[in-house]
């Protein structure tokens, strides 16, 4: 009384019931094909049951295994853990500090006064004495010296110029060295010492002024 045709999907038992062949499912219908693979097994209905780390549910086409840098969503997409970038790749670690934040690619973005770009390891504050170059080195403003310190002020005048350290370099006839506050221009009556004091030449008086010529003779001294 029971009709059962054997097909490529099923055989028939002694009661005329369909017996699904290997990889065919859905009770006595045997209309669903499901063959276990490395990414899924099959349930009683022939539905795909994803194996560990395969997504999405019932498709199992995407492999995603949680690591120290990401977890996996229902579609098998990477969900970056804290401080990992860029989104869906999670290959770059970047944790914000006092010197930088992180962009969408995980690159360091220097906060104010930190250099160089992408490293942010050098602090350089611009002041009235200096600016900063792209490496974070101090660049002295006009009239400030001492390499990267810029703490020495020296402005050239008529009596001195300035060396690389900001020290005063006396111009001709200005003394003493490093101060350059005394003008002493050698004449026929005197020369100048290191302090800019007049040193009288022979027969000139008084000492320090040298304004009087007195040449000793047989009849007088000076």
Residue pairs with C-beta under 8 A, 6 or more apart in sequence:
1 16
2 15
2 16
2 17
3 16
4 12
4 16
4 17
4 18
5 12
6 12
7 30
8 21
9 20
9 21
9 24
9 30
9 31
9 33
10 18
10 19
10 20
10 21
10 24
10 30
11 18
11 19
11 21
12 18
12 19
13 19
17 28
18 28
18 29
18 30
20 26
20 28
20 30
21 30
23 33
23 34
23 35
23 42
24 30
24 31
24 32
24 33
24 34
24 46
25 32
25 33
25 34
25 42
25 43
25 44
25 45
25 46
26 32
26 45
26 46
27 44
32 45
32 46
32 47
33 46
34 42
34 46
34 47
34 48
35 42
36 42
38 51
39 50
39 51
39 54
39 60
39 61
39 63
40 48
40 49
40 50
40 51
40 54
40 60
41 48
41 49
41 51
42 48
42 49
43 49
47 58
48 58
48 59
48 60
50 56
50 57
50 58
50 59
50 60
51 60
53 63
53 64
53 65
53 66
53 72
54 60
54 61
54 62
54 63
54 64
54 76
55 61
55 62
55 63
55 64
55 72
55 73
55 74
55 75
55 76
56 62
56 74
56 75
56 76
57 74
61 76
62 75
62 76
62 77
63 76
64 72
64 76
64 77
64 78
65 72
66 72
67 90
68 81
69 80
69 81
69 84
69 90
69 91
69 93
70 78
70 79
70 80
70 81
70 84
70 90
71 78
71 79
71 81
72 78
72 79
73 79
77 88
78 88
78 89
78 90
79 90
80 86
80 87
80 88
80 89
80 90
81 90
83 93
83 94
83 95
83 96
83 102
84 90
84 91
84 92
84 93
84 94
84 106
85 91
85 92
85 93
85 94
85 102
85 103
85 104
85 105
85 106
86 92
86 104
86 105
86 106
87 104
91 106
92 105
92 106
92 107
93 106
94 102
94 106
94 107
94 108
95 102
96 102
97 120
98 111
99 110
99 111
99 114
99 120
99 121
99 123
100 108
100 109
100 110
100 111
100 114
100 120
101 108
101 109
101 111
102 108
102 109
103 109
107 118
108 118
108 119
108 120
109 120
110 116
110 117
110 118
110 119
110 120
111 120
113 123
113 124
113 125
113 126
113 132
114 120
114 121
114 122
114 123
114 124
114 136
115 121
115 122
115 124
115 132
115 133
115 134
115 135
115 136
116 122
116 134
116 135
116 136
117 134
121 136
122 135
122 136
122 137
123 136
124 132
124 136
124 137
124 138
125 132
126 132
127 150
128 141
129 140
129 141
129 144
129 150
129 151
129 153
130 138
130 139
130 140
130 141
130 144
130 150
131 138
131 139
131 141
132 138
132 139
133 139
137 148
138 148
138 149
138 150
140 146
140 147
140 150
141 150
143 153
143 154
143 155
143 162
144 150
144 151
144 152
144 153
144 154
144 166
145 152
145 153
145 154
145 162
145 163
145 164
145 165
145 166
146 152
146 165
146 166
147 164
147 165
152 165
152 166
152 167
153 166
154 162
154 166
154 167
154 168
155 162
156 162
158 171
159 170
159 171
159 174
159 180
159 181
159 183
160 168
160 169
160 170
160 171
160 174
160 180
161 168
161 169
161 171
162 168
162 169
163 169
167 178
168 178
168 179
168 180
169 180
170 176
170 177
170 178
170 179
170 180
171 180
173 183
173 184
173 185
173 186
173 192
174 180
174 181
174 182
174 183
174 184
174 196
175 181
175 182
175 184
175 192
175 193
175 194
175 195
175 196
176 182
176 194
176 195
176 196
177 194
181 196
182 195
182 196
182 197
183 196
184 192
184 196
184 197
184 198
185 192
186 192
188 201
189 200
189 201
189 204
189 210
189 211
189 213
190 198
190 199
190 200
190 201
190 204
190 210
191 198
191 199
191 201
192 198
192 199
193 199
197 208
198 208
198 209
198 210
199 210
200 206
200 207
200 208
200 209
200 210
201 210
203 213
203 214
203 215
203 216
203 222
204 210
204 211
204 212
204 213
204 214
205 211
205 212
205 213
205 214
205 222
206 212
214 222
215 222
216 222
